[in-house]
Amino acid sequence: MIHMEYYLIVSTIMMFAGIYGFFTRRNTLAILISIELMLNATDINFAVFNRFLFPEGMEGHFFALFSICISAAETAIAIAIMINIYRNLRSIQVRNLDELKY
């Protein structure tokens, strides 16, 4: 059986990779992928803590499924926004988004 620490290490690496990508990337699609990495890290934590703390319950798995549904909806909306930005500016770089203010 795999210990809980190994799952948490993978989850921590995914979370920090997402945070690093969010703060360093200039492309909105790369920022979206970084946000998805962070959400997947929390889903791993939901499932792992449920498995090891409450092995009879399924609450953590349901939270993870709910989070996956929310992130799918968030991704669809974000991609629709990116398509509209690209149609107006012909670029999805973050530095060009200040033109949408006015």
VOPAGU-2260 file (C-alpha; in pm, 1 decimal, decimal comma):
REM VOPAGU-2260
SITE   aa  ch    i         X         Y         Z
SITE  MET   A    0       0,0       0,0       0,0
SITE  ILE   A    1     128,7     345,1     -87,9
SITE  HIS   A    2     166,6     583,9     205,6
SITE  MET   A    3     -21,7     909,9     223,1
SITE  GLU   A    4     299,8    1114,1     213,8
SITE  TYR   A    5     374,2    1007,1    -142,7
SITE  TYR   A    6      37,9    1129,3    -265,4
SITE  LEU   A    7      83,4    1455,3     -78,2
SITE  ILE   A    8     429,3    1504,7    -227,8
SITE  VAL   A    9     288,0    1464,4    -579,2
SITE  SER   A   10       4,5    1700,4    -493,8
SITE  THR   A   11     245,1    1958,8    -352,6
SITE  ILE   A   12     465,3    1943,3    -661,1
SITE  MET   A   13     159,9    1992,2    -882,6
SITE  MET   A   14      40,0    2284,8    -671,5
SITE  PHE   A   15     374,8    2464,6    -679,0
SITE  ALA   A   16     414,7    2398,9   -1051,7
SITE  GLY   A   17      73,2    2558,1   -1103,0
SITE  ILE   A   18     157,4    2856,9    -885,2
SITE  TYR   A   19     489,6    2905,5   -1062,7
SITE  GLY   A   20     323,6    2881,8   -1404,2
SITE  PHE   A   21      48,7    3122,8   -1302,9
SITE  PHE   A   22     293,0    3392,2   -1196,5
SITE  THR   A   23     551,8    3349,9   -1470,9
SITE  ARG   A   24     352,9    3287,7   -1789,7
SITE  ARG   A   25     238,5    3567,6   -2018,5
SITE  ASN   A   26       0,8    3362,3   -2232,4
SITE  THR   A   27    -357,1    3332,0   -2107,8
SITE  LEU   A   28    -382,3    2968,3   -2219,6
SITE  ALA   A   29     -71,1    2877,5   -2017,8
SITE  ILE   A   30    -219,3    3059,0   -1718,1
SITE  LEU   A   31    -538,2    2855,8   -1758,0
SITE  ILE   A   32    -338,2    2532,5   -1765,9
SITE  SER   A   33    -160,4    2640,4   -1447,3
SITE  ILE   A   34    -492,9    2699,9   -1275,5
SITE  GLU   A   35    -605,7    2353,6   -1382,7
SITE  LEU   A   36    -289,5    2206,1   -1230,1
SITE  MET   A   37    -370,6    2371,9    -899,5
SITE  LEU   A   38    -728,5    2243,6    -908,4
SITE  ASN   A   39    -609,9    1889,6    -983,1
SITE  ALA   A   40    -372,8    1907,2    -686,7
SITE  THR   A   41    -666,4    1985,5    -458,8
SITE  ASP   A   42    -864,6    1698,7    -611,4
SITE  ILE   A   43    -582,7    1459,8    -523,4
SITE  ASN   A   44    -588,8    1591,9    -166,8
SITE  PHE   A   45    -965,6    1540,5    -139,6
SITE  ALA   A   46    -939,1    1179,8    -252,2
SITE  VAL   A   47    -630,2    1096,9     -44,3
SITE  PHE   A   48    -756,3    1243,0     281,6
SITE  ASN   A   49   -1088,6    1069,1     233,8
SITE  ARG   A   50    -917,2     736,4     163,8
SITE  PHE   A   51    -685,2     749,3     463,3
SITE  LEU   A   52    -900,1     928,7     722,9
SITE  PHE   A   53   -1246,3     794,0     639,1
SITE  PRO   A   54   -1203,9     474,6     434,1
SITE  GLU   A   55   -1574,2     386,5     454,4
SITE  GLY   A   56   -1699,0     723,8     328,9
SITE  MET   A   57   -1706,7     864,6     -20,6
SITE  GLU   A   58   -1727,0    1236,3      60,6
SITE  GLY   A   59   -1377,1    1316,8     -64,0
SITE  HIS   A   60   -1441,8    1147,1    -395,1
SITE  PHE   A   61   -1766,1    1338,3    -439,4
SITE  PHE   A   62   -1586,9    1664,3    -359,4
SITE  ALA   A   63   -1324,6    1575,1    -619,2
SITE  LEU   A   64   -1591,8    1497,4    -881,6
SITE  PHE   A   65   -1770,3    1822,1    -801,4
SITE  SER   A   66   -1441,7    2010,6    -834,2
SITE  ILE   A   67   -1372,1    1843,9   -1169,7
SITE  CYS   A   68   -1715,7    1954,6   -1294,8
SITE  ILE   A   69   -1653,5    2310,7   -1176,2
SITE  SER   A   70   -1310,8    2320,4   -1340,9
SITE  ALA   A   71   -1456,6    2189,6   -1668,7
SITE  ALA   A   72   -1714,5    2468,7   -1668,9
SITE  GLU   A   73   -1446,4    2722,3   -1576,8
SITE  THR   A   74   -1228,0    2601,1   -1862,2
SITE  ALA   A   75   -1510,4    2627,0   -2115,2
SITE  ILE   A   76   -1590,1    2982,5   -2010,1
SITE  ALA   A   77   -1222,8    3083,3   -2005,9
SITE  ILE   A   78   -1162,9    2944,1   -2354,0
SITE  ALA   A   79   -1470,3    3130,2   -2482,2
SITE  ILE   A   80   -1330,9    3451,9   -2333,3
SITE  MET   A   81    -991,5    3382,1   -2492,4
SITE  ILE   A   82   -1153,9    3331,7   -2832,3
SITE  ASN   A   83   -1328,1    3668,8   -2801,7
SITE  ILE   A   84   -1003,4    3835,5   -2694,9
SITE  TYR   A   85    -825,2    3683,5   -2993,1
SITE  ARG   A   86   -1096,3    3804,1   -3230,3
SITE  ASN   A   87   -1059,1    4160,6   -3102,8
SITE  LEU   A   88    -683,7    4187,0   -3047,1
SITE  ARG   A   89    -535,1    3904,5   -3259,8
SITE  SER   A   90    -330,7    3800,1   -2955,4
SITE  ILE   A   91    -392,0    3622,9   -2625,2
SITE  GLN   A   92     -86,6    3763,0   -2447,8
SITE  VAL   A   93    -156,2    3913,9   -2107,4
SITE  ARG   A   94      39,7    4232,4   -2186,0
SITE  ASN   A   95    -208,4    4317,2   -2464,1
SITE  LEU   A   96    -515,6    4295,7   -2242,9
SITE  ASP   A   97    -488,1    4653,7   -2118,6
SITE  GLU   A   98    -635,2    4761,3   -2453,6
SITE  LEU   A   99    -970,0    4614,0   -2348,9
SITE  LYS   A  100   -1014,6    4863,2   -2064,4
SITE  TYR   A  101   -1165,1    5139,2   -2275,9
